[in-house]
Amino acid sequence: MIVSEFTKKKNTFSFVKCVLCQNNTRLDVRIKKIGNSFGTVCEECAKTFNDEEIELMHNMFTAFGGYFGKMSNSKEVSYSRLEEIAKDYKERNKDIKNIGNDIKTLHSAFLFGISPQQLVKGLKLLVD
């Protein structure tokens, strides 16, 4: 015999993690098409990064691990990492224009919470 059962209403919402920064959020989540799949992006990351940057970062974190800002809890730590990257570029006489092709440097910058725009602008200021 089939008996109807009452289902309990769920009064709380569970958290959703952003695919870029791994922050828990309940509201203002954007579902973005990232490559062949979809991912949830928090409002802050959606405002900060364009679709191409979101896809690039998601692919790097999927391939190499981590998330945006994992290694940094302050602006001072992020800035010191940016200085280290600039020092490395000076010592090796690398061209800043090719920073988009340097996957290792990009991934490291993302882990320290340095956005692509900050990386390019910061290197131009620190290297020149």
DSSP file with accessible surface (Angstrom, degrees, kcal/mol):
  #  RESIDUE AA STRUCTURE BP1 BP2  ACC     N-H-->O    O-->H-N    N-H-->O    O-->H-N    TCO  KAPPA ALPHA  PHI   PSI    X-CA   Y-CA   Z-CA
    1    1 A M              0   0  219      0, 0.0     2,-0.5     0, 0.0     0, 0.0   0.000 360.0 360.0 360.0 139.8    0.0    0.0    0.0
    2    2 A I        -     0   0  168      2,-0.0     2,-0.5     0, 0.0     0, 0.0  -0.796 360.0-167.4 -92.2 125.5    1.2    3.5   -0.8
    3    3 A V        -     0   0   99     -2,-0.5     2,-0.3     0, 0.0     0, 0.0  -0.946  19.9-126.7-115.3 130.6    1.2    5.9    2.1
    4    4 A S        -     0   0  104     -2,-0.5     2,-0.4     1,-0.0    -2,-0.0  -0.595  27.0-160.0 -76.2 135.6    1.6    9.6    1.6
    5    5 A E        -     0   0  170     -2,-0.3     2,-0.4     0, 0.0    -1,-0.0  -0.905  15.8-123.1-116.6 144.4    4.4   11.0    3.7
    6    6 A F        -     0   0  203     -2,-0.4     2,-0.4     1,-0.0    -2,-0.0  -0.713  23.4-142.7 -84.4 135.8    4.8   14.6    4.7
    7    7 A T        -     0   0  131     -2,-0.4     2,-0.3     1,-0.0    -1,-0.0  -0.779  18.1-118.7 -97.5 143.2    8.2   16.0    3.8
    8    8 A K        -     0   0  202     -2,-0.4     2,-0.3     1,-0.1    -1,-0.0  -0.612  25.8-121.3 -79.0 138.7    9.8   18.5    6.1
    9    9 A K        -     0   0  185     -2,-0.3     2,-0.7     1,-0.0    -1,-0.1  -0.603  20.7-130.7 -77.6 138.6   10.4   21.9    4.8
   10   10 A K        -     0   0  156     -2,-0.3    -1,-0.0     1,-0.1     0, 0.0  -0.809  21.8-173.6 -92.1 118.3   14.0   22.9    4.9
   11   11 A N        +     0   0  147     -2,-0.7     2,-0.4     2,-0.0    -1,-0.1   0.607  63.5  59.1 -89.8 -14.6   14.2   26.3    6.5
   12   12 A T  S    S-     0   0   91      0, 0.0     2,-0.4     0, 0.0    -2,-0.0  -0.884  74.1-133.6-117.8 150.9   17.9   26.9    5.9
   13   13 A F        -     0   0  157     -2,-0.4     2,-0.1     1,-0.0    -2,-0.0  -0.780  22.7-124.8 -97.3 143.8   19.9   27.1    2.7
   14   14 A S        -     0   0   82     -2,-0.4     2,-0.1     1,-0.1    11,-0.0  -0.479  32.6-100.0 -82.4 160.9   23.1   25.3    2.4
   15   15 A F        -     0   0  109     -2,-0.1     2,-0.4     9,-0.0    11,-0.2  -0.463  26.5-149.1 -79.1 153.5   26.3   27.1    1.4
   16   16 A V  E     -A   25   0A  54      9,-2.4     9,-1.9    -2,-0.1     2,-0.4  -0.976  14.3-135.3-121.2 134.6   27.7   27.1   -2.1
   17   17 A K  E     -A   24   0A 109     -2,-0.4    23,-0.3     7,-0.2     2,-0.2  -0.761  17.4-122.2 -92.4 137.3   31.4   27.4   -2.7
   18   18 A C     >  -     0   0    1      5,-1.7     4,-1.4    -2,-0.4    23,-0.2  -0.529  15.6-136.1 -71.0 137.4   32.8   29.7   -5.4
   19   19 A V  T  4 S+     0   0   31     21,-2.8    -1,-0.1    -2,-0.2    22,-0.1   0.703 100.0  40.3 -70.9 -17.4   34.9   27.7   -7.9
   20   20 A L  T  4 S+     0   0    0     20,-0.3    48,-3.2    47,-0.1    -1,-0.1   0.904 131.0  16.4 -96.1 -53.1   37.6   30.5   -7.8
   21   21 A C  T  4 S-     0   0   10     46,-0.2    -2,-0.1     2,-0.1     3,-0.1   0.513  87.1-133.5-103.8  -6.3   38.0   31.6   -4.2
   22   22 A Q     <  +     0   0   69     -4,-1.4     2,-0.2     1,-0.2    -3,-0.1   0.648  50.5 153.3  62.6  18.3   36.3   28.8   -2.4
   23   23 A N        -     0   0   90      1,-0.1    -5,-1.7    -6,-0.1     2,-0.3  -0.557  47.0-119.7 -75.5 142.7   34.3   31.2   -0.2
   24   24 A N  E     +A   17   0A  88     -2,-0.2     2,-0.3    -7,-0.2    -7,-0.2  -0.655  41.4 170.2 -79.3 135.4   31.0   29.9    1.2
   25   25 A T  E     -A   16   0A  31     -9,-1.9    -9,-2.4    -2,-0.3     3,-0.1  -0.989  30.2-171.5-145.6 152.7   28.1   32.0    0.0
   26   26 A R  S    S+     0   0  129     -2,-0.3     2,-0.3   -11,-0.2     3,-0.2   0.700  73.4  36.9-110.3 -37.0   24.3   31.8    0.2
   27   27 A L  S    S+     0   0  125      1,-0.2    16,-0.3   -11,-0.1    -1,-0.2  -0.757 101.8  29.6-118.3 166.0   23.2   34.7   -2.0
   28   28 A D  S    S+     0   0   88     -2,-0.3    15,-0.6     1,-0.2     2,-0.4   0.892  71.2 159.7  55.9  44.9   24.3   36.4   -5.2
   29   29 A V  E     -B   42   0B  44     -3,-0.2     2,-0.5    13,-0.2    13,-0.2  -0.815  28.2-149.9 -95.7 136.5   25.9   33.4   -6.8
   30   30 A R  E     -B   41   0B  98     11,-3.3    11,-3.2    -2,-0.4     2,-0.7  -0.901   5.1-145.0-105.3 134.4   26.4   33.4  -10.5
   31   31 A I  E     -B   40   0B 126     -2,-0.5     2,-0.4     9,-0.2     9,-0.2  -0.903  27.3-173.2 -97.9 116.9   26.3   30.2  -12.5
   32   32 A K  E     -B   39   0B  51      7,-3.0     7,-2.5    -2,-0.7     2,-0.6  -0.883  29.2-119.6-114.2 145.2   28.8   30.5  -15.3
   33   33 A K  E     -B   38   0B 126     -2,-0.4     2,-0.6     5,-0.2     5,-0.3  -0.725  33.5-175.7 -80.1 119.0   29.6   28.3  -18.2
   34   34 A I  E >   -B   37   0B   3      3,-2.6     3,-1.9    -2,-0.6     2,-0.3  -0.926  57.3 -53.5-121.8 103.6   33.3   27.4  -17.8
   35   35 A G  T 3  S-     0   0   27     -2,-0.6    20,-0.0     1,-0.3    -2,-0.0  -0.502 120.7 -18.8  66.9-124.2   34.5   25.4  -20.7
   36   36 A N  T 3  S+     0   0  164     -2,-0.3    -1,-0.3    -3,-0.1     2,-0.2   0.385 133.3  48.0 -95.4   1.4   32.3   22.4  -21.2
   37   37 A S  E <  S-B   34   0B  60     -3,-1.9    -3,-2.6    -5,-0.0     2,-0.3  -0.637  79.8-109.6-128.1-172.3   30.7   22.5  -17.7
   38   38 A F  E     -B   33   0B 139     -5,-0.3     2,-0.3    -2,-0.2    -5,-0.2  -0.898  27.5-176.0-122.5 152.9   29.2   25.0  -15.3
   39   39 A G  E     -B   32   0B   8     -7,-2.5    -7,-3.0    -2,-0.3     2,-0.4  -0.981  27.4-112.8-145.6 157.4   30.4   26.4  -12.1
   40   40 A T  E     -B   31   0B  35     -2,-0.3   -21,-2.8   -23,-0.3     2,-0.4  -0.782  29.7-171.3 -93.9 133.2   29.3   28.7   -9.3
   41   41 A V  E     -B   30   0B   0    -11,-3.2   -11,-3.3    -2,-0.4   -23,-0.1  -0.990  21.6-123.6-126.0 129.3   31.0   32.1   -9.0
   42   42 A C  E  >  -B   29   0B  10     -2,-0.4     4,-2.4   -13,-0.2     5,-0.2  -0.230  29.2-107.4 -67.8 162.9   30.5   34.4   -6.0
   43   43 A E  H  > S+     0   0   59    -15,-0.6     4,-2.0   -16,-0.3     5,-0.2   0.889 117.7  54.0 -60.6 -39.9   29.4   38.0   -6.7
   44   44 A E  H  > S+     0   0  138      1,-0.2     4,-2.0     2,-0.2    -1,-0.2   0.931 111.5  43.6 -63.3 -45.5   32.8   39.4   -5.7
   45   45 A C  H  > S+     0   0    6      1,-0.2     4,-2.7     2,-0.2    -1,-0.2   0.885 111.0  55.5 -67.5 -36.7   34.7   37.2   -8.2
   46   46 A A  H  < S+     0   0   20     -4,-2.4    -1,-0.2     1,-0.2    -2,-0.2   0.862 112.5  43.1 -64.4 -34.2   32.0   37.8  -10.9
   47   47 A K  H  < S+     0   0  154     -4,-2.0    -1,-0.2    -5,-0.2    -2,-0.2   0.845 117.5  45.9 -76.6 -35.2   32.6   41.6  -10.5
   48   48 A T  H  < S+     0   0   68     -4,-2.0     2,-0.4    -5,-0.2    -2,-0.2   0.876 113.2  44.2 -77.6 -39.5   36.4   41.3  -10.3
   49   49 A F  S  < S-     0   0    7     -4,-2.7    -1,-0.1    -5,-0.1     2,-0.1  -0.858  72.0-133.8-116.1 144.3   37.1   38.9  -13.2
   50   50 A N     >  -     0   0   79     -2,-0.4     4,-2.4     1,-0.1     5,-0.2  -0.318  40.9 -94.3 -83.5 174.3   35.8   38.8  -16.8
   51   51 A D  H  > S+     0   0  102      1,-0.2     4,-2.3     2,-0.2     5,-0.2   0.864 124.2  51.9 -60.8 -38.1   34.6   35.5  -18.3
   52   52 A E  H  > S+     0   0  156      2,-0.2     4,-2.4     1,-0.2    -1,-0.2   0.911 111.4  46.8 -65.9 -41.9   38.0   34.7  -20.0
   53   53 A E  H  > S+     0   0   25      2,-0.2     4,-2.9     1,-0.2     5,-0.3   0.898 110.4  53.2 -66.9 -39.0   39.8   35.2  -16.7
   54   54 A I  H  X S+     0   0    3     -4,-2.4     4,-2.6     2,-0.2     5,-0.2   0.936 111.6  45.5 -61.2 -44.4   37.3   33.1  -14.8
   55   55 A E  H  X S+     0   0   79     -4,-2.3     4,-2.6     2,-0.2    -2,-0.2   0.929 113.2  49.9 -66.2 -42.7   37.8   30.2  -17.3
   56   56 A L  H  X S+     0   0   68     -4,-2.4     4,-2.3     2,-0.2    -2,-0.2   0.949 114.3  44.3 -59.5 -48.8   41.6   30.6  -17.2
   57   57 A M  H  X S+     0   0    0     -4,-2.9     4,-2.7     1,-0.2     5,-0.2   0.919 112.7  51.0 -65.4 -43.1   41.7   30.5  -13.4
   58   58 A H  H  X S+     0   0   37     -4,-2.6     4,-2.3    -5,-0.3    -1,-0.2   0.922 110.8  49.1 -60.7 -44.0   39.3   27.7  -13.1
   59   59 A N  H  X S+     0   0   79     -4,-2.6     4,-2.4    -5,-0.2    -1,-0.2   0.905 112.1  48.5 -62.5 -41.7   41.3   25.6  -15.6
   60   60 A M  H  X S+     0   0   10     -4,-2.3     4,-3.2     2,-0.2     5,-0.5   0.917 112.6  47.3 -65.7 -42.0   44.6   26.3  -13.7
   61   61 A F  H  X S+     0   0   15     -4,-2.7     4,-1.5     1,-0.2    -1,-0.2   0.864 112.7  50.0 -69.3 -32.7   43.1   25.4  -10.4
   62   62 A T  H  < S+     0   0  101     -4,-2.3    -2,-0.2    -5,-0.2    -1,-0.2   0.921 119.0  37.8 -68.2 -41.6   41.6   22.2  -11.8
   63   63 A A  H  < S+     0   0   72     -4,-2.4    -2,-0.2    -5,-0.2    -3,-0.2   0.907 134.5  19.0 -76.9 -42.8   44.9   21.2  -13.4
   64   64 A F  H  < S-     0   0  125     -4,-3.2    -3,-0.2     1,-0.2    -2,-0.2   0.497 103.3-123.6-111.6  -8.7   47.3   22.4  -10.6
   65   65 A G     <  +     0   0   33     -4,-1.5    -1,-0.2    -5,-0.5    -3,-0.1  -0.105  60.4  81.2  90.4 171.2   45.2   22.7   -7.5
   66   66 A G        -     0   0   26     -4,-0.1     2,-0.3    -5,-0.1    -1,-0.2  -0.341  59.8-112.8  90.9-171.5   44.5   25.5   -5.1
   67   67 A Y    >   -     0   0   85     -2,-0.1     3,-1.9   -46,-0.1     4,-0.3  -0.963  43.8 -64.0-158.0 167.5   42.2   28.5   -5.3
   68   68 A F  T 3  S+     0   0   40    -48,-3.2    43,-0.2    -2,-0.3    42,-0.1  -0.371 120.4   4.5 -64.0 123.0   42.4   32.3   -5.6
   69   69 A G  T >  S+     0   0   22     41,-2.5     3,-1.1    -2,-0.2    -1,-0.3   0.582  85.3 135.4  81.6  12.6   44.0   33.8   -2.5
   70   70 A K  T <  S+     0   0  109     -3,-1.9    42,-0.2     1,-0.2    -2,-0.1   0.879  75.2  40.1 -60.1 -39.7   44.9   30.4   -0.9
   71   71 A M  T 3  S+     0   0  103     40,-2.8     2,-0.4    -4,-0.3    -1,-0.2   0.404 110.1  66.4 -93.5   1.1   48.4   31.4    0.1
   72   72 A S    <   +     0   0   22     -3,-1.1     3,-0.1    39,-0.6    -1,-0.0  -0.981  37.7 169.6-131.3 136.8   47.7   34.9    1.2
   73   73 A N  S    S+     0   0  151     -2,-0.4     2,-0.3     1,-0.1    -1,-0.1   0.289  74.0  37.1-120.5   5.8   45.8   36.4    4.0
   74   74 A S  S  > S-     0   0   37      1,-0.1     4,-1.7     0, 0.0     5,-0.1  -0.988  76.7-117.5-152.1 161.3   46.9   40.0    3.6
   75   75 A K  H  > S+     0   0  179     -2,-0.3     4,-2.7     1,-0.2     5,-0.2   0.816 112.7  60.6 -68.5 -30.4   47.8   42.6    1.0
   76   76 A E  H  > S+     0   0  140      2,-0.2     4,-2.4     1,-0.2    -1,-0.2   0.907 104.8  47.3 -64.7 -42.2   51.4   42.7    2.4
   77   77 A V  H  > S+     0   0   48      2,-0.2     4,-2.0     1,-0.2    -1,-0.2   0.925 113.3  48.8 -65.4 -42.6   52.0   39.0    1.6
   78   78 A S  H  X S+     0   0   19     -4,-1.7     4,-2.2     1,-0.2    -2,-0.2   0.915 112.0  48.9 -62.9 -42.9   50.5   39.4   -1.9
   79   79 A Y  H  X S+     0   0  117     -4,-2.7     4,-2.5     1,-0.2    -1,-0.2   0.908 108.6  52.4 -66.0 -39.8   52.7   42.5   -2.6
   80   80 A S  H  X S+     0   0   46     -4,-2.4     4,-2.0     1,-0.2    -1,-0.2   0.892 109.6  50.1 -64.4 -35.9   55.8   40.7   -1.4
   81   81 A R  H  X S+     0   0   57     -4,-2.0     4,-2.3     2,-0.2    -1,-0.2   0.907 109.0  51.8 -66.2 -40.4   55.0   37.8   -3.8
   82   82 A L  H  X S+     0   0   16     -4,-2.2     4,-2.5     1,-0.2    -2,-0.2   0.912 108.7  51.1 -62.3 -39.0   54.5   40.3   -6.6
   83   83 A E  H  X S+     0   0   89     -4,-2.5     4,-2.6     1,-0.2    -1,-0.2   0.895 108.6  51.6 -64.0 -39.2   57.9   41.8   -5.7
   84   84 A E  H  X S+     0   0  108     -4,-2.0     4,-2.3     2,-0.2    -2,-0.2   0.902 110.1  48.6 -63.7 -41.3   59.5   38.3   -5.9
   85   85 A I  H  X S+     0   0    4     -4,-2.3     4,-2.3     2,-0.2    -2,-0.2   0.929 112.3  48.7 -64.0 -43.3   58.0   37.7   -9.3
   86   86 A A  H  X S+     0   0    4     -4,-2.5     4,-2.3     2,-0.2    -2,-0.2   0.911 110.3  51.1 -64.2 -41.2   59.3   41.1  -10.5
   87   87 A K  H  X S+     0   0  132     -4,-2.6     4,-2.6     1,-0.2    -1,-0.2   0.923 110.1  50.1 -61.8 -42.9   62.7   40.4   -9.1
   88   88 A D  H  X S+     0   0   44     -4,-2.3     4,-2.0     1,-0.2    -2,-0.2   0.904 110.1  50.2 -61.7 -41.6   62.7   37.0  -11.0
   89   89 A Y  H  <>S+     0   0    6     -4,-2.3     5,-2.0     1,-0.2     4,-0.4   0.885 111.8  48.1 -65.6 -38.8   61.7   38.7  -14.2
   90   90 A K  H ><5S+     0   0  110     -4,-2.3     3,-0.9     3,-0.2    -2,-0.2   0.935 111.8  49.1 -65.0 -47.9   64.5   41.3  -13.8
   91   91 A E  H 3<5S+     0   0  129     -4,-2.6    -2,-0.2     1,-0.2    -1,-0.2   0.855 117.7  39.8 -62.1 -36.1   67.2   38.7  -13.1
   92   92 A R  T 3<5S-     0   0  159     -4,-2.0    -1,-0.2    -5,-0.2    -2,-0.2   0.398 104.3-127.3 -94.3   1.5   66.2   36.5  -16.0
   93   93 A N  T < 5 +     0   0  148     -3,-0.9    -3,-0.2    -4,-0.4     2,-0.2   0.874  47.0 172.4  52.1  41.9   65.6   39.5  -18.4
   94   94 A K      < -     0   0   70     -5,-2.0     2,-0.5    -6,-0.2    -1,-0.2  -0.516  36.4-112.9 -78.9 150.9   62.1   38.1  -19.2
   95   95 A D    >   -     0   0   85     -2,-0.2     3,-1.5     1,-0.1    -1,-0.1  -0.730  14.9-150.5 -86.7 124.3   59.7   40.1  -21.3
   96   96 A I  G >  S+     0   0   21     -2,-0.5     3,-1.9     1,-0.3     4,-0.2   0.791  92.3  70.8 -64.9 -26.5   56.7   41.3  -19.3
   97   97 A K  G 3  S+     0   0  180      1,-0.3     3,-0.4     2,-0.1    -1,-0.3   0.756  95.0  54.9 -63.4 -22.3   54.6   41.2  -22.4
   98   98 A N  G X  S+     0   0   86     -3,-1.5     3,-1.7     1,-0.2     4,-0.5   0.199  70.5 111.2 -96.5  17.3   54.7   37.4  -22.4
   99   99 A I  G X   +     0   0   11     -3,-1.9     3,-1.3     1,-0.3     7,-0.2   0.842  69.5  65.1 -61.3 -30.4   53.4   37.1  -18.8
  100  100 A G  G 3  S+     0   0   49     -3,-0.4    -1,-0.3     1,-0.3    -2,-0.1   0.729 102.1  49.1 -64.4 -19.8   50.2   35.5  -20.2
  101  101 A N  G <  S+     0   0  131     -3,-1.7     2,-1.3     1,-0.1    -1,-0.3   0.506  86.7  91.2 -96.3  -7.5   52.2   32.6  -21.5
  102  102 A D    <>  +     0   0   31     -3,-1.3     4,-2.4    -4,-0.5     5,-0.2  -0.686  51.8 176.2 -91.9  87.2   54.0   31.9  -18.2
  103  103 A I  H  > S+     0   0   89     -2,-1.3     4,-2.8     1,-0.2     5,-0.3   0.891  75.1  54.6 -63.1 -40.4   51.6   29.5  -16.6
  104  104 A K  H  > S+     0   0  176      1,-0.2     4,-2.1     2,-0.2    -1,-0.2   0.928 111.6  44.4 -61.5 -44.6   53.7   28.8  -13.5
  105  105 A T  H  > S+     0   0   12      2,-0.2     4,-2.5     1,-0.2    -1,-0.2   0.910 113.4  50.7 -67.2 -42.8   53.9   32.5  -12.7
  106  106 A L  H  X S+     0   0   11     -4,-2.4     4,-2.6    -7,-0.2    -2,-0.2   0.943 111.4  47.7 -60.3 -47.6   50.2   33.1  -13.3
  107  107 A H  H  X S+     0   0   27     -4,-2.8     4,-2.3     1,-0.2    -2,-0.2   0.923 112.1  49.7 -61.9 -42.7   49.2   30.2  -11.1
  108  108 A S  H  X S+     0   0   18     -4,-2.1     4,-1.4    -5,-0.3    -1,-0.2   0.918 110.7  50.1 -61.9 -43.1   51.5   31.4   -8.3
  109  109 A A  H  <>S+     0   0    0     -4,-2.5     5,-2.9     1,-0.2     3,-0.3   0.921 109.9  50.5 -62.6 -42.7   50.0   34.9   -8.6
  110  110 A F  H ><5S+     0   0    0     -4,-2.6   -41,-2.5     1,-0.2     3,-1.7   0.906 106.7  54.4 -62.7 -40.8   46.5   33.5   -8.4
  111  111 A L  H 3<5S+     0   0   26     -4,-2.3   -40,-2.8     1,-0.3   -39,-0.6   0.833 108.9  49.5 -62.3 -30.8   47.3   31.5   -5.3
  112  112 A F  T 3<5S-     0   0   41     -4,-1.4    -1,-0.3    -3,-0.3    -2,-0.2   0.280 123.4-104.8 -92.3  10.7   48.5   34.7   -3.6
  113  113 A G  T < 5S+     0   0   20     -3,-1.7     2,-0.6     1,-0.2    -3,-0.2   0.761  72.2 143.6  76.9  25.5   45.4   36.6   -4.5
  114  114 A I      < -     0   0    5     -5,-2.9    -1,-0.2    -6,-0.1    -2,-0.1  -0.885  41.2-143.0-101.3 119.6   47.0   38.6   -7.3
  115  115 A S     >  -     0   0    7     -2,-0.6     4,-2.5    -3,-0.1     5,-0.2  -0.311  25.8-106.4 -75.9 163.4   44.5   39.2  -10.2
  116  116 A P  H  > S+     0   0   19      0, 0.0     4,-2.3     0, 0.0     5,-0.2   0.903 121.5  49.5 -57.6 -40.7   45.7   39.2  -13.9
  117  117 A Q  H  > S+     0   0   74      1,-0.2     4,-2.5     2,-0.2     5,-0.3   0.919 111.5  48.5 -65.1 -43.0   45.4   43.0  -14.1
  118  118 A Q  H  > S+     0   0  106      1,-0.2     4,-2.6     2,-0.2     5,-0.3   0.881 110.5  52.6 -63.6 -37.3   47.3   43.5  -10.8
  119  119 A L  H  X S+     0   0    1     -4,-2.5     4,-2.4     2,-0.2     5,-0.2   0.951 112.9  42.2 -64.1 -49.4   50.0   41.2  -12.1
  120  120 A V  H  X S+     0   0   50     -4,-2.3     4,-2.0     2,-0.2    -2,-0.2   0.955 119.7  42.4 -65.1 -49.2   50.6   43.0  -15.4
  121  121 A K  H  X S+     0   0  144     -4,-2.5     4,-2.1    -5,-0.2    -1,-0.2   0.909 115.2  50.6 -64.7 -42.7   50.4   46.5  -13.9
  122  122 A G  H  X S+     0   0   12     -4,-2.6     4,-2.7    -5,-0.3     5,-0.2   0.912 110.1  49.0 -63.5 -42.4   52.5   45.6  -10.9
  123  123 A L  H  X S+     0   0    0     -4,-2.4     4,-2.6    -5,-0.3     5,-0.4   0.904 109.1  53.1 -65.3 -38.4   55.2   44.0  -13.0
  124  124 A K  H  X S+     0   0  115     -4,-2.0     4,-1.5    -5,-0.2    -1,-0.2   0.920 114.0  42.8 -62.1 -41.2   55.3   47.1  -15.2
  125  125 A L  H  < S+     0   0  142     -4,-2.1    -2,-0.2     1,-0.2    -1,-0.2   0.906 119.8  41.2 -71.2 -40.7   55.8   49.4  -12.2
  126  126 A L  H  < S+     0   0   41     -4,-2.7    -2,-0.2    -5,-0.2    -1,-0.2   0.788 118.4  43.4 -80.8 -28.6   58.3   47.2  -10.4
  127  127 A V  H  <        0   0   33     -4,-2.6    -3,-0.2    -5,-0.2    -2,-0.2   0.866 360.0 360.0 -86.1 -37.7   60.4   46.1  -13.4
  128  128 A D     <        0   0  156     -4,-1.5    -4,-0.0    -5,-0.4     0, 0.0  -0.155 360.0 360.0 -75.6 360.0   60.7   49.4  -15.2
